[in-house]
Amino acid sequence: MQQGHDFFPTLGLQEFKEKHSNSSQVLYHELRGKRLIDAPHKHDFFIIMLFEKGGGTHTIDFVNYPIEDHHIHLLFPGQVHEWQITADSIGYQLMVSREWFEHFIPHLRFATPYYQNHPVIGTSPTDYSALKQEFAAIQDEISKKDVLWDIVQTRIKLIALLLSRCAETQFKDFEKYTTNPIISKFLLYIDRYYVEQRLVSFYADKLHITPNYLNILTKKVLDVPASSLIQDRLILEAKRLLKSTELSMKEIVYSLGFYDHANFSKFFKKRTGMTPSAFREGD
C-alpha cells in the first residue's frame, strides 16, 4: 500500500543549489525581507533557521509559531510548512541533506519527537552568538574551492549540541523523551508503520513487551494511551493530504488504509471535531 506522504509536493536539496555551488550535503542561505509561502509543501532534507531579527508566522504541521528575534526554527524531513515573514526580518538558514541528517540526529541528545514538539527554540545572547558564529563558519567553508567536509560536519554537530542546550533550558518536559528508550522507539515505529499497523499489539511485539505494559508506559510518560499516539499520527497525515494536495477524497481514504469514505470521515471527525471536507475547505 502506498503511504500518503508520497503524494506531497516535495522539494529536494538540489532545487536550492546555486549554479556554481559545489556543496551536495549542506547549503547556506540568508533570509532577508518579506517572504511568503502560501502553498504548504515539504522537504526531503533538514532545515535549521536562525533569526537575527524576525516577524511573522511559521506554520509547521498546522501549528502556527511566531517568528521572533534570536529564535531557532527546525524543520524535519517530511514535515509540511508554510510561512509569512515580515519585511524587516533577517535570518540564516542551513539546509542539511537527509544523509547527513542521519548522522546529525545522535548529537541532538534528545529523541527526534521532542524537537518536533518544540520546533521553535529561544536562545540566550551567548548561545545565539555561538550559533551565528558556527553558521558563518560553515558558510565560509562551503564557499571555498576545496571544502574540508569534516570541518563542516563537525560544526553541524556542534550546532546540534547548542540547540539541545537551548531546548533543555527553555523546556522542562525533555525527560519524557529521554528517560525511557521504549517510548522513543515506539514513536519511531509509529512514524514508520502508522498506515499499515494501527493495533497496539503490533508495536508491543516489536518492542518485546506486552500491549498492557506499553499502555502503562505511554500513560505514565506522555499522559495518553498508546492507541492515541497511533491515531494522532494518522490524523496528522490526513490533515497534510487534505490541505497540501489535490488528491480526491477517495484517493486520500485509500492511501491512509481506510476501506471507505464513511469510515474515514467518522474517524477524522471523532478526533478533530470536523469532517474531512470541512477541514479541507476551511482557512
C-alpha positions as CSV (number, residue, x, y, z in Angstrom):
1,M,0.0,0.0,0.0
2,Q,1.3,3.4,-0.9
3,Q,1.6,5.8,2.1
4,G,0.1,9.2,2.0
5,H,3.3,11.2,2.3
6,D,4.4,10.1,-1.2
7,F,1.8,12.5,-2.6
8,F,3.2,15.7,-1.3
9,P,4.9,18.4,-3.3
10,T,8.4,17.6,-2.0
11,L,11.4,19.9,-2.6
12,G,14.9,18.4,-2.7
13,L,18.2,20.0,-1.7
14,Q,19.3,20.2,-5.4
15,E,16.4,22.6,-6.1
16,F,18.0,25.2,-3.9
17,K,21.6,24.8,-5.1
18,E,23.1,27.8,-6.8
19,K,24.5,27.2,-10.3
20,H,28.2,27.2,-9.2
21,S,27.7,25.6,-5.8
22,N,30.0,22.7,-5.0
23,S,28.0,21.5,-2.0
24,S,25.8,18.5,-2.2
25,Q,25.3,17.9,1.6
26,V,24.9,21.4,3.1
27,L,23.6,24.7,1.8
28,Y,23.6,28.1,3.4
29,H,21.0,30.8,2.6
30,E,20.3,34.2,4.1
31,L,16.7,35.2,4.6
32,R,16.2,39.0,4.2
33,G,13.0,40.9,3.8
34,K,9.4,39.8,3.2
35,R,8.8,36.1,2.2
36,L,5.7,34.2,1.7
37,I,4.9,30.5,1.2
38,D,1.2,30.1,1.0
39,A,1.1,26.6,-0.6
40,P,2.1,24.1,2.1
41,H,4.9,21.7,1.0
42,K,7.6,19.5,2.5
43,H,11.3,19.0,2.0
44,D,13.3,15.8,2.0
45,F,16.1,17.4,4.0
46,F,16.6,19.0,7.4
47,I,16.5,22.8,7.9
48,I,17.8,24.9,10.7
49,M,16.8,28.6,10.7
50,L,18.4,31.2,12.9
51,F,16.6,34.5,13.0
52,E,18.6,37.6,14.0
53,K,15.5,39.8,13.6
54,G,12.1,38.3,12.9
55,G,8.4,38.9,12.5
56,G,5.5,36.9,11.0
57,T,4.3,33.4,11.3
58,H,5.8,30.0,10.5
59,T,3.3,27.2,10.3
60,I,4.7,23.7,10.8
61,D,2.4,20.7,10.5
62,F,-0.6,23.1,11.0
63,V,0.7,24.7,14.2
64,N,1.4,28.4,14.0
65,Y,4.7,29.7,15.5
66,P,5.6,33.3,15.8
67,I,8.9,34.4,14.1
68,E,10.9,36.3,16.7
69,D,14.4,37.7,17.2
70,H,17.1,35.2,18.2
71,H,14.9,32.2,17.7
72,I,15.7,28.9,16.1
73,H,13.2,27.1,13.8
74,L,13.7,23.4,13.0
75,L,12.0,21.7,10.1
76,F,12.4,17.9,9.8
77,P,12.3,15.9,6.6
78,G,8.7,15.2,5.7
79,Q,7.1,18.0,7.7
80,V,4.7,20.3,5.9
81,H,5.3,24.0,6.4
82,E,4.4,27.5,5.1
83,W,5.3,30.9,6.4
84,Q,4.7,34.7,6.2
85,I,7.9,36.6,7.1
86,T,7.8,40.3,7.6
87,A,9.8,42.8,5.6
88,D,12.2,43.7,8.4
89,S,13.3,40.1,9.1
90,I,16.8,38.8,8.9
91,G,17.6,35.1,9.2
92,Y,20.2,32.5,8.3
93,Q,19.3,29.0,7.0
94,L,21.2,25.8,6.9
95,M,19.8,23.0,4.7
96,V,21.3,19.6,5.6
97,S,20.9,16.6,3.3
98,R,18.9,13.6,4.6
99,E,22.2,11.5,4.5
100,W,23.9,14.0,6.8
101,F,20.8,14.4,8.9
102,E,21.0,10.8,9.9
103,H,24.5,11.4,11.3
104,F,23.3,14.7,12.9
105,I,20.4,13.0,14.9
106,P,22.6,11.4,17.7
107,H,24.1,14.8,18.6
108,L,20.7,16.3,19.3
109,R,20.9,14.5,22.6
110,F,17.1,14.0,22.9
111,A,14.7,12.0,20.8
112,T,13.5,13.5,17.5
113,P,9.8,13.7,18.6
114,Y,10.9,16.1,21.4
115,Y,12.2,18.6,18.8
116,Q,9.2,18.0,16.6
117,N,7.0,19.0,19.5
118,H,9.3,22.1,20.1
119,P,10.4,23.2,16.7
120,V,10.9,26.8,17.7
121,I,13.5,27.4,20.4
122,G,14.6,30.7,22.0
123,T,18.3,31.4,22.6
124,S,20.3,33.3,25.2
125,P,22.6,36.1,23.9
126,T,25.6,33.8,24.5
127,D,24.1,30.8,22.6
128,Y,22.8,33.0,19.8
129,S,26.3,34.4,19.3
130,A,27.8,31.0,19.3
131,L,25.2,29.6,16.8
132,K,25.6,32.6,14.5
133,Q,29.4,32.1,14.5
134,E,29.0,28.5,13.5
135,F,26.6,29.4,10.7
136,A,29.1,31.9,9.4
137,A,32.0,29.5,9.7
138,I,30.0,26.9,7.7
139,Q,29.2,29.5,5.0
140,D,32.8,30.4,4.7
141,E,34.0,26.8,4.5
142,I,31.5,25.6,1.8
143,S,32.2,28.6,-0.3
144,K,35.9,27.5,-0.7
145,K,37.1,25.7,-3.8
146,D,38.4,22.8,-1.8
147,V,35.9,22.2,1.0
148,L,37.0,20.3,4.1
149,W,33.8,18.4,4.7
150,D,35.0,17.0,8.0
151,I,35.1,20.6,9.4
152,V,31.6,21.3,8.1
153,Q,30.2,18.1,9.6
154,T,31.9,18.8,13.0
155,R,30.4,22.3,13.1
156,I,27.0,20.9,12.3
157,K,27.3,18.5,15.2
158,L,28.3,21.4,17.5
159,I,25.2,23.3,16.4
160,A,23.1,20.2,17.4
161,L,24.6,20.3,20.9
162,L,24.0,24.0,21.2
163,L,20.4,23.5,20.1
164,S,19.9,20.8,22.7
165,R,21.3,23.1,25.4
166,C,18.9,25.9,24.4
167,A,16.0,23.4,24.4
168,E,16.8,22.0,27.7
169,T,17.0,25.5,29.2
170,Q,13.7,26.6,27.7
171,F,11.5,23.5,28.0
172,K,11.1,21.3,31.1
173,D,9.5,18.2,29.5
174,F,12.6,16.8,27.8
175,E,12.8,14.0,30.3
176,K,9.7,12.4,28.9
177,Y,11.5,11.7,25.7
178,T,14.9,10.7,27.2
179,T,14.3,8.7,30.4
180,N,12.5,5.8,28.6
181,P,14.1,4.4,25.4
182,I,11.0,2.2,24.8
183,I,8.9,5.4,24.3
184,S,11.4,6.8,21.8
185,K,11.4,3.5,19.8
186,F,7.6,3.3,19.9
187,L,7.3,6.8,18.4
188,L,9.8,5.9,15.7
189,Y,7.9,2.7,14.9
190,I,4.6,4.7,14.7
191,D,6.1,7.0,12.1
192,R,7.2,4.1,10.0
193,Y,4.1,1.8,10.2
194,Y,1.1,4.0,11.1
195,V,-0.7,3.4,7.9
196,E,-0.4,-0.4,7.8
197,Q,-0.4,-1.1,11.5
198,R,-2.9,0.5,14.0
199,L,-3.0,-2.1,16.7
200,V,-1.1,-1.5,19.9
201,S,-0.2,-5.2,19.9
202,F,1.9,-4.9,16.7
203,Y,4.1,-2.2,18.3
204,A,4.3,-4.1,21.6
205,D,5.6,-7.2,19.8
206,K,8.3,-5.2,18.0
207,L,9.3,-3.7,21.4
208,H,9.2,-7.1,23.1
209,I,6.7,-6.1,25.7
210,T,3.0,-6.7,26.3
211,P,0.4,-4.3,25.0
212,N,-0.8,-3.6,28.5
213,Y,2.7,-2.6,29.6
214,L,3.1,-0.3,26.6
215,N,-0.2,1.4,27.5
216,I,1.0,1.8,31.1
217,L,4.2,3.4,29.9
218,T,2.6,5.9,27.5
219,K,0.0,6.9,30.1
220,K,2.7,7.4,32.7
221,V,5.2,9.2,30.5
222,L,3.0,11.1,27.9
223,D,-0.4,11.0,29.7
224,V,-2.1,9.3,26.7
225,P,-2.9,5.7,25.8
226,A,-0.7,4.1,23.1
227,S,-3.6,3.9,20.7
228,S,-4.0,7.7,20.8
229,L,-0.4,8.2,19.6
230,I,-1.0,6.0,16.6
231,Q,-4.3,7.7,15.8
232,D,-2.7,11.2,16.2
233,R,0.0,10.3,13.6
234,L,-2.7,9.1,11.2
235,I,-4.7,12.3,11.7
236,L,-1.6,14.4,11.1
237,E,-1.1,12.7,7.7
238,A,-4.7,13.1,6.9
239,K,-4.5,16.8,7.5
240,R,-1.4,17.1,5.4
241,L,-3.1,15.3,2.5
242,L,-6.3,17.3,2.8
243,K,-4.6,20.7,2.9
244,S,-1.5,20.2,0.8
245,T,-2.5,18.0,-2.1
246,E,-5.2,17.9,-4.8
247,L,-5.9,14.3,-4.2
248,S,-9.6,13.3,-4.3
249,M,-11.2,12.2,-1.1
250,K,-11.3,8.6,-2.4
251,E,-7.5,8.7,-3.1
252,I,-6.9,10.0,0.4
253,V,-9.1,7.4,2.0
254,Y,-7.2,4.6,0.2
255,S,-3.8,6.0,0.8
256,L,-4.4,6.1,4.5
257,G,-5.6,2.5,4.6
258,F,-9.3,3.1,5.2
259,Y,-11.9,0.9,3.5
260,D,-14.5,3.6,2.7
261,H,-15.1,7.3,3.0
262,A,-17.7,6.9,5.8
263,N,-15.3,5.1,8.0
264,F,-12.5,7.7,7.4
265,S,-14.9,10.6,7.9
266,K,-16.2,9.1,11.2
267,F,-12.6,8.6,12.4
268,F,-11.5,12.1,11.4
269,K,-14.5,13.9,12.9
270,K,-14.1,12.0,16.2
271,R,-10.5,13.1,16.5
272,T,-10.8,16.7,15.2
273,G,-14.4,17.7,15.6
274,M,-14.7,18.4,11.9
275,T,-15.5,16.4,8.8
276,P,-12.6,15.9,6.3
277,S,-14.4,18.1,3.8
278,A,-14.9,20.9,6.2
279,F,-11.2,20.8,7.2
280,R,-10.1,20.9,3.6
281,E,-12.4,23.8,2.7
282,G,-11.5,25.8,5.9
283,D,-8.9,28.6,6.0
